[in-house]
């Protein structure tokens, strides 16, 4: 009986050890796979081959390009500017790994401000309405930084839809206003100096008059 109990305990211990070992080795294998890194491809005027940016190597650039299209509403304007007013077109394709998900046409030099066109036919097959949207004023600089051959712009920084902020405030670009302000400051300084001189003169005259009365 005792031998039988020892044998049973040995069998149970071996089975428990085997189960624990199998759990330890199966853990990493059953872990969920990492999602593929995001990326963007950019093709268009002046590019002999599409620019290929991937989040695992260029996360900042990928994020900046995607930011140009991730704010679009569900429905856009049905009509955009005239073709002659659009300027160069750059097609941006958003990817998950190497799978194309979304595509957009960007017009950073369009008359009246940058424009985005979203085609109804998307690579992932989802149903969406085609439409035109006002783009960000930072579109041209973002594409240029990513490698698109565009002239550098100095007057805008990243901003909202269809707008942005000047690097220098508008009032700092008005030399006449600066000159008027300088002349006004100079005039106030001169008046202050005259007032001080009059105060000193009156004070000295009063002291001289008091000394003369006391010496009589």
Secondary structure, DSSP 8 states (H G I E B T S, - for coil): -HHHHHHHHHHHHHHHHHHHHHHHHHHHHHS------EEEEEEETT-SS-EEEETTT-HHHHHHHHHTTTT--SS-BS--S-GGGT---EEEEEEETTEEEEEEEEETT-TTS-EEEE-S--TT------EEEE-BTTHHHHHHHHT-------S-BS-SBT--B-SS-GGGG-HHHHHHHHHHHHHHHHHHHHHHHHHHHHHHHHHHHHHHHHH-
